[in-house]
Amino acid sequence: MKEELVSKIKTLKRDYFFQIEPIDIFNENVFSCVNIAHSLQGYWVSDMIGRKIHSFDQNFKYKYSLELNASPVGINELHDKIYICDPRKKALLCYIPKKSELCNISVSEEIQKPQYITEDSSGNLYISDLGCIWKYKNGFLEKLVEIDNIYVRGLKVIDEKVYVYDGNDHILYILNLNGEHLKQILFKENFIRGNRFIGFEIDPTSLIFYISQGQSIYKYNQYGELLFIVDLKNYFSKAADIKRLFLSYFKNNMCLYLISTNKKLIYRVFLYKP
């Protein structure tokens, strides 16, 4: 499908435009899209139904699939390695494409439901779990921080700070690499508590935050002040809400990829000034 849609957004301060482009990535090998990771070679898609991860080039042309004895949810490419979270088996996997090598990361049986994984500049891993964040350093696992009733929907490390987004109370916790609390930002918009279809992303160059819920994308500055709302009700019905949000670059332009809950499409969205 090559349809492209361009709309104008009324913002709080100025007019912006957005362009939304549907991309059909589904074929006889791809059954679902739970999450997306970007690499220099292209994209990786986690397929929980098919129990696989799939490789695509920069234009989302299908390359190949890797079968897993797992239910992949979280996926991230870090230094030519693909890290995969399997919450059903409470497992972490690592795939090295250059060696076609897949291995389990033996961390701890204490991990209950890993979903997001990222790393710092030293190569230490940070893993989201039920009510806490783990840090994996030099082969050892330690509990970085515990936060009561947190529902992690985003985990990033940028400039030696750990950003943890709580999808229940819509709070962004900012920690240092030792888990010490530095700051928190409360997003005050009328988000629906308990809605599990929430996306969160950070532009690391500008510290601009993006949150998706329902049929909208919210853009905030680094202080948590709302810049504008992108209303996508014309493109998403209530039965096809945005499930995930992923920030990447396409032809050197920043864009957001949206994963729908039931449409067999992902969407590439560009936001730009007129």
N, C-alpha and C positions, 0 to 999 in steps of 0.2 A: 504494500500500500504506500503510495507516494504522495498522498494528500498532505498539504501543509496549510496550517491555519494561523493567521496573524490577527491579534486583537490588541486593543488599547486598554490599559489599566488606569483607572483614576487612583492616584496615590495621595498620600497625606501632604506631600510637598511639591511634586512635579509629575508630569506625565511620563510613563514608561510604556514600552511596547513589549509584547511577548509573542514568540512564535512556537507553536507546538506541532510536533511531527510524530505520528505513530510509526512504530517499527515492529514488524512481524518477525519474531525470532523463533517461532515454534515450527517444528517439523516432526518427522517420525522418531527422532531421537530426544527431542526436548519436550517434556511434559508439563513443567511448571517453572516459574522464575521466582525464587524467594529473595535472592539478593544478587548484587552485581559488584565485581571488583574490576578495577582498571589497571592495565599494565602497559608497558611500552609497546608490546606486540598487539594489544587489543583488549578484549574484555573476557572475564570469567563469570559464568552464571551458575548459581547453585540451584539444583533441581531436586527438591525434597521428595516429590512423588516418584520421579524416575531413579532416585538414589544415585545421582551422577552430578558431576560438574562438567560444564561445557565451555569450550574455547571458541571465541569469535575474533575476527580481525577488527581493525579500527572502524570499519564500516558496518559492523555487526553481520558480516558474512560468516556463516557457520564453518568451523574448521574440523573439530573432532570432540569426542566425549570421553570422559574418564569414569568408568564404573567404580562405585564405592559400596562397600558393605556398611553403609551409614546413611543417615538422613541429614544431609548438609543444610544448614541455615546460614550462619555467619560465614563470610568468605572475605579474604583480604590478601592482596599480594604485597609482600614485604621482602625486598632484596632478592628478587628472582625465586622466591618460595611462595607457594599458595597455602595459606593457613585456613583450615576449615573447622567450624564448630558443629558438632553433632550433639544437640541437647537430649535426644532420646537415649543415646548410649553414654551420655556424659563424657564425651571423648573429644580430643583435639587431634586433628590430622594435619600432616604437612606433605605437600606434593612439590617435587622439584622437577619442573618441566624439562630442563636440559638433560637430566639423567633419567627421565621417565620413572622416577622413584617416589613411592608413596610410603609414608611411615606414620606410626602413632607417636604422639608426644606423651611420654609417661610423666604426668605431673602429680596428680593426687586423686584419690577416690572422694576427696572432700568436695570437689566441684560437682554441683548439682545440675545446672542447666546453662552451659556456656552458649552465648549467642553472638557476642561481638568480640573482636580481637584486633589489637593494634600494637604498635611498638614505639619506643623512644629512639633517640639518635644513637644510643649505645647498643641497640638491638634487644633490649629487654622487652618482653611481651606483657601486655595488659589485657585481661580477659574479664568480661562481664559475667556475673552469676546472679543467682537469686539473693538480693539484698546486699551484695558486696562486689568489690572489684579485686581480682587477684593480680599479682605481679610475678612473672616467671623470669628469674635471673640466674644465670650460670647453672642451669639444671635444677634449681630449687624454686619451690612455690611458696609465696607468702601472701597473706591476706593484706592487701594495701589499705582498704577502708571498708567499713560496714556502714550502710545507710538504711535505717528501718523503712520497710514497705516500699522501697524504691523499685520502679519498673523501668529498667534501663532500655532506652530506645536510641541511644547514641553514645559512642565512646571514641574519643580522639586524643592524640597527644600532639601538641603544637608548641614549639618554642619552650620545651621543658615544663609544660603544664599539661595536666590531665583534665579533659573536659568530659563530664558525665551528665547525660541528659535523662531526667526522670520523667517518663511519660505519664505517670499518675498525677503528680502535682505540678508538672510543667516547670520544673526548677532545673537550672543548669548549675552543677557544682563544678568549681574550678579548684584543682588540687595541685600541689607540687608533686614531684616524682616519688616522694616518701609518703604520700597520702595525706599530708597536712592540708587542712582547709584554708584556702586563700580568699575565696569569694564565692558568692552565689547570686544568680540572676533569676528572678521570678518573672515569667511571662504572663501577663495579666489578661490576655485575650480570653474569650469565652470558649475555651477548649472543653471537650467532653471528657470528663474523668472516666478512666477505665476503658476507653476506646483503644483497642490494641493495634489498630492500624494507624500508626504514627511514624512519620519520618523525620529525621533530624540530620542536618549537615552544617559544616562550617567551611567557609572559604578561608583557607589558611593564610592567604596573602593579605586579607583585609579584616579578618575576624568578623565577617558578616555571617549571621546565623539564618538558616532556613528551616522552617518547621512545616510539615504537611499534616493535615488531618481532614477527613471527609473529602470535599471537593475543592479545597483551597490550599495555597501555599502562602506562608507568612514570612516576610523578610524583616530582620532586625539588625540594628547596628550593634557594636561591641558592648554597649551599655544596656542592651535589652529593650531599646526604644523601637517601636514598630515603625518601619519605613513605608511598607505598603503590603496589600493583600492581593494575590492573584486568584481571581474567582474562576474556577474551571467547571462550573456547574453545567455549562453548555456541552462539555466534552465527557463528563463523568456523571452517571446516574448514581442514585443512592446505593444501588446494588453493585456498583463498580467503583468503590472508593479507592483512593490512593493508598496502597499498602506500604510502600517503601519509597524513600527519596535518596538519590545518589548523585553526588556532585562530581563532575568530571570536565574534561575539555574535549572539544571536537573541532578540528581544524583551527586550533589555537584560540578558540572562543569558549569561555566558561559556559557550561550548560548543566541543567538538572535532568536526571533520568527518573521517571516515575514508573513504578510497578503497580499495575492495577490488581484488584482483588480477584476478578474473575474474567476480565477480557484477556484474550490471548495476544496481548500486545504490551510493549513498553512504549513510553513516550519520551521524546527528547524535547526539552523546553529551553529556549533562549530568552533571557531578559535583557533588554537594551533600551537606551535612551533614543528618542527620535533624532 
